């Protein structure tokens, strides 16, 4: 269970990073 949970967390973190990068690109002034 712990391994699957960690895997999901990693995916969520990865998706969040992509999302953050896109937002940062759209709003470079907000950084």
Backbone torsions as a table, in degrees:
resi	resn	phi	psi	omega
1	UNK	NA	-44.1	-178.1
2	UNK	-61.7	-40.3	-178.9
3	UNK	-63.4	-45.5	-179.4
4	UNK	-63.9	-38.2	-179.0
5	UNK	-63.9	-43.0	-179.5
6	UNK	-63.8	-38.8	-179.8
7	UNK	-62.4	-44.0	179.8
8	UNK	-64.6	-41.0	-179.4
9	UNK	-62.4	-41.4	179.9
10	UNK	-62.0	-42.3	179.9
11	UNK	-64.4	-42.2	-180.0
12	UNK	-62.9	-42.6	-179.9
13	UNK	-63.5	-41.4	-179.6
14	UNK	-63.5	-45.8	-179.7
15	UNK	-62.9	-40.4	-179.4
16	UNK	-63.1	-38.6	179.9
17	UNK	-64.1	-43.3	179.9
18	UNK	-61.9	-45.4	-178.3
19	UNK	-61.7	-45.1	-179.9
20	UNK	-61.0	-39.7	-179.2
21	UNK	-64.5	-41.3	-179.6
22	UNK	-64.9	-44.8	-179.9
23	UNK	-62.4	-42.4	-179.0
24	UNK	-62.4	-37.5	-179.4
25	UNK	-69.3	-36.4	-179.3
26	UNK	-73.7	-34.9	-179.4
27	UNK	-126.8	79.5	-178.9
28	UNK	-68.1	-19.8	-179.0
29	UNK	-77.3	-22.8	-178.4
30	UNK	-81.9	-29.7	179.5
31	UNK	39.6	NA	NA
